[in-house]
Amino acid sequence: MKRPLLIQEIGSLKKPEWLVSILKNKRATPEQKERARNDASYLNIRMLEDAGLDIIYDGEARRVEMYEYAAKNIHGTVFSGRVRSWDNRYYRKARVVDKLQYKGCYHLDELKFVKQHARKIVKIPITGPYTMADWSYNEYYQNKEDLVMDFAKEIIRPLCKDLVRAGAEIIQIDEPAATTHPAEMDMFVQGFNEVVKGIDATFTVHICYSGNNYAALFPTAMEMKTDQFTLEFANRDTWEAGVTDQKRIGYGALKSFREHGSKAGVGLGVLDVHVDKVEDPKIVRDRILYAVKVLDDPRLVDTNPDCGLRTRSRGVAFAKLYALTQGTLMARKELGIST
């Protein structure tokens, strides 16, 4: 069994200004742009390792945006225009106008580069079938469920198979849309399970917070064949030390995982990604200790920010990730877990 309290990031990091400048430069050659992406990926890998993380990827340095990057590599989609996602961020939304067809492993180069340069455990994040369907205009399939299942069967499952053949051991499936339509939880779960069935890898699912405090997940999502639910908590928590219910008000949903008998682990969000304020490692420690107390097993807990740190400066992101590491090390020591 894996070591408890592994440390990870779970979303994208802010792209360096020099990378954005090169990618927007119409006179830059494809070779120059690829070298710039490689340089940014390498810097992100080193940044994450220097901060002390155990599980490494490249901060999604090669991707324009999590949905758009995937959609442009899939047959059957045509971009329609830009829409706002959140925090004044925009992405190009696609129309599904034909049967979806897999054109190849669009994260293969990324995975190979990280495996070549990382010194720690490697993972690869991908956008899941429900979010791909929910964020697209459906102009071909009879209904949304058919669209979700074809994204699962025809695109994301073949992608995962190719990634595993290339050496992927941990695949994080990002589903930020999962809890936005509680009535469609069955659809979301079926799509996820279709993707992962029979594939020999560790699968985690990253689900963003919604207004119902993750209530939509229960009990249906307990049927998911996931090794870990990676979730946001810190943004709703206090900034005070302590391991009581009153101090850790942002972590109430953990009790539902215990009450519903979930066997999956939890990627515990212990950093608020929406503010520049850097967490005291003691608060990080106490959030972890509270989670372990609720779930009654440190092997069920890994630690991470609530989401990606792409809206924070790279300096702030590093400081927060370093606090994450220090707080996790303190929690390991408190629990007698070898580092």
Steps between C-alpha positions, in 0.01 A plus 500: 500500500619853425654721764246728676487878457664536160522864385370612159371788288178440310455782245687734274768752597521854366694509173816717501455827309787415267322178397174683426692761299672238285180304439319819389788613277392438141863508387605222739552169323334174612844383616549812714156457656567134577833585664321763710239245611776255591682767701182594689417136567849439633482804728165386639631151570797643688276750683267228625788277607685787669182579696510142628213332316493121468282473187615701199367621164585808293235743624318462166752733337422367150125554519311812400208395721382162635189470279622682191826303478308171490220619269739616228646148482170316456321429171138612504549835676502850348578807708218751525635793702627603840298470819582598857588219736586667833707782646489689166665204325374397158518189285394411148182294511452226241195373315476123464390466138599142416567168670798534728817326384835461673785649298787398727651542845497877540685488835774259392779756452416657834516168684827398337663833585397484866611138535837592349566789738310436825678343797183420692173315435342611169133555422313631197177706531233480228155654451221248559204400283225668698670841499586468130133433426359761739723775364420422133202587280337171403384520137542133403406257777141423596554601862767602748539151643595363158752781463656430841529129428659556160753739651570222753513205258638657184738765637600489867525122539729457194702799626550334840597171338764673289632691801531181704681330213740796504569450870232701683434359847280776645230668288304790647164550330385861538123545525427860609146474358411190703294658777347786298202283398417276799224319309762370255724331757417155358614618158825631642574179691420277203728700275788481747458127557490438126834676463691309767362147486768238450788750474792426732582840648421717800208731417406811696215740433530873563159658570456870568279634777141597432241684705363177650827420684552178304162367613424404138771234515312287751417220474538457121867594469592232753454258208789659309801282429739767615797463732468856627261795509706820479296782648488863614461578871732781612309779325208441742714452810622734774858624521527398865703208634320207660342164424147554631185511288472872578850578370479269198160607370612458137550126537152385599448306176767252610250354746275406211779293344536309826124463551450363147783250540721638224808286437667764285766736628466877518732756344456756774489865396692689770597818309257773393592570137287817478714721725865604513519451876736212574377240748686444825632141488339442841156562349584262214608244760177536697282469191678173423476370856128579504447309175692199631291510818175502301602234247680295767781394266795714383542269201181650358643854492732682260548878510466769234371852432125533449558529125767630265698810593483655152336822624782564745844635410772240473668641812181471705434153358843378608458648849162330539633165374793524739254562786307196380814288522602630841152451644481147361840414647380629837188283474708194409717558805196539725357174364831313515517454123848457357600759240 
